[in-house]
Amino acid sequence: MNFVVLLNAWNLNSHELGFSGRDAAKPGTWHLVNSLLEKYILEKIRSMQPLVSSPGSDLPVLVQLVTEPLAWHGLVIQSCVRSTVPSGKKKKKGGSADCQPSNEIQDSIRSLCGILEDVTKWLSEQINKPVEENLEIILSSLQGEKQGEGPGKVFQVLETKISSMNGLDVGDRIAQALQCWNSADVARKVITGQGMVLTEFLRICKSKIKLMQALKPHV
């Protein structure tokens, strides 16, 4: 994915690989980048389970897709738009005053805005779920795990053994901490932490939408 984005950027002023002038990156790479970003990001959203039932899950992959290839493609679009906006200064020889036909840039801006709007919608749905609903989901998930490993196993061990532990078994400090342990409190902290991560990711996505929309009048 990253390679295709960088190839498109490199092709803009390249005379190799059969590209030259206005033929650089024609339906080929511009359309390909837009299609691949839409395919992989939207498929990732559709395939992801509610995050609270599987903390971590594929969220890092989604974040990486948005903050790397999509962000880099956005920078390429910005560069092309800026190269077409009069700056009052004489452009250097070899500079690309017509970086790319405006319809290609417009299509890319629309594509990125559409993708980011879908991501922000999904994030908002995750963030706005009632805390009590999320709490019930995560506790049911942990309590219902029958595998011999994973967070469910740790949860079950703590639930069953904590009352019988004493300072002789684990030390006074650990025993005291365990006596204060509460499954619902831990689950709430997980939900709160996850909400903070999602909120920051939502802010990033909204800022990218705002940036893309600001470019539209200049194309």
N, C-alpha and C positions, 0 to 999 in steps of 0.2 A: 504494500500500500504506500509506504513512504517513498519507495523507489519510483513509483508511477508519478507521484506528486512532484518529485525532484526532476524527473525526466521531462515532464511538461514545462517546468520552469526553465530547464536548460534548453529546450527546443525553441523557446521564444526567439532567440537570436542566433540559432544554430543553422548552418548550411549543410550539415551532415545528415545522415540517416534519411535522405530524401526530402528533408524539409528546407524551405528557403522563403524568406520574406513573409508574405501573408499566408503562405501555406504552412508555416511553422505551427505545429500543434493544432492543425485543423481537425474536423470532427474527431479525429484520432484522440489525442491525449486530453484535450479539455473535456470532451464528453465522457471519456473513459474515467477520468478522475472523479467527475461528478457522480457517475453511475456507481463506481466502486464505493465511494464514501457513503452514498445513500444505501446501497445494498448492505454493507457490513455494519454500519451504525444502527440502521433500523431493524435489521435482523437480530442484532444483539439485544436491542430493547424488547422486541417481541418474545425472545426466547428466555429472558430473565424472569425468575420467580420473584415474588415480593421479597425485597431485600431483608426485611426483618426476620423472615423464616430461614434465610441462608446468609447470615452476615458475611460481607466480603464478596462472596460469589464472583460474578463476572464484572462487578463494578470497576475494578482497576483497568480492565480491558476497554470498557466504554470510555473511561476518562482518558486513557492513552489515545484512543482513536480521535477524540475531540481535540485534545491538546497537542497532538503531534501532526498527523497528516492533514486533518481539517484545518488546523491553525496555520500550517505552512501554506496550504492552498489559498487561504485567506490573505496571507502576506503576498503571494504572487499576484492575486487580484488587485490588492492595494497598490502594488508597484506599477501594474499596467495602467490603472486609473490615474495615478499621479503623473505618469509619463505623458498622458494626453491632456492634462490640465495646464494651461499657460501659467508660467511662473514669473514672467516678466524678465527672465534671463535667457540669453541665447543658449540653445541646447548644444551640447558637445557633438562633434562629428562622430558618427557611429552610434549615437544615442537613438533609441527607438521611439520616435514620436507617435508611431501607430503600432504600439506594442502588439495589439491584437484587435481584430474586428470587434466593435462594441457589442454585437449580438452574442458573441461567445462569452464576453465578460458578464453581460446581463444574465445570461442563462446560468452562469456559475454563481452569481450573487443570489439569484432566486433559489437555486438548488441548495446552497449553504444555509440560507435563511429558513427554508422549509425543513431541512434536516435538524437544525438547531431548535426550531419551534417544536418539533416532535420530541426532542430530548427534554426541553424545558417542561413540556406538558407531562411527560412521564415522571420527571423529577418532582414536579409540584404534586402529583398524585401520591407519590411516596411520602413526601414531607407532610402533607395535609391529612394523612390517616390519623384517626384518634389514637392517643397514647394508650388508652386501655385496650383498644383492639389490637394494637401492635404487641402489647404486653401479653395478652392472651395467646397470640400466635407464637411468640418466641418461647413462652413457657411450655405450651403444648408440644412444640417441636422438640424441645430438649427432653421433656419428660417421656415423650413417645419414642425416642430413639432406642432401638434394640441392639444396635451394633456394639461391639466390644471396644470401640475407640471413638475419638471425637469429643466435641464439647458435651454431648449428651451423657457420655460415660463419666466425665469429670463431675458434671452436675449431679448425677445419681449417687456417686460415691460421697460427695459432700453432704447431700441430703440424708443419706442413711448412716454415715459414720460420724458426722459432726457432733452429735449429742453425746457420743460415748468417748470422744477424745478428751484428754487432759494434759496437763503440763508435763507429766512423765513421758507421754507418748511423743509429743512434738515440741515441747518447750513452752514455757509460760507465755511468752510474747505471742507466739503463733496461736496457742490455745485461746488466748484472750481475743485475738483478732477473729478467729473462727467462730467464737461464741456470738460475735456481733454480725456474722454473715447472714444475709437474707436473700433468698433467690429472687424475690420480686425487685428488691433494690438493685441487685446486680443487673437484672434484665432492663430496668429503667435507665441505668447508666449506659448500657449498650445502645438502647434506642436513642438516648440523648446524643451520644457521640456520633452515631450514624447520621442523625439529623443535622448535626453541625457540618459533617462532610458533604452531605447532599446539598445543603444550603449554599455552601461555598462553591460547589460545582455549578449549581443553578445560577449563581451570580456571574460566574465566568461565561456561561453559555449566553446569558442575557446581554452581557457586554459585547460579545461577538456579534450577536444579532444587531445590536445598535450600531456597531461599526460598519457592518455590511449594508445596513439600510442608509447610512450616511453617505455611502459611495454611489447610490443609485442616481441622484441628480447629476452626477458628473459623467455618467456614461451615455 
